Amino acid sequence: MFNNCTKVLPAVVHPTKCCVNHTQQNFIVPEIHPSHTTTVNHQNFVHQHYFPHTQSVVNEVTNQQVVMPGPGPVPGQGFGPGFGPGPRPGFGPRPNFPF
C-alpha cells in the first residue's frame, strides 16, 4: 500500500537578483568657453657639428747589413740584387745612404 503523505522539505533560498531602473531628467547649463590666441615667434639656432676624418698610410722599409764570418761569396754567385759580380738588368745602382 501506498502512503499518500506529502512531505515538505526546507526551502532553498537563492541569492537575490537585483534589477535597477534608471530615470533621467535633463537640465541645460550654459557653458562659456572664451579663447585667446598668442603668436610666439621662435628662433632656433641649429649647431651642426662636423667631424672630418683623414686617413694616411705609412709604408716602412727596413734594411739590415749583416757581416758574415768566413770567406766572401764566390765570384759569379750573387745573393740577390746589389750583391755579386756586378749590376743586373732592371736594377740600378744601390743608393749611398749617409749612415
Secondary structure, 3 states (H helix, E strand, C coil): CCCCCCCCCCCCCCCCCCCCCCCCCCCCCCCCCCCCCCCCCCCCCCCCCCCCCCCCCCCCCCCCCCCCCCCCCCCCCCCCCCCCCCCCCCCCCCCCCCC
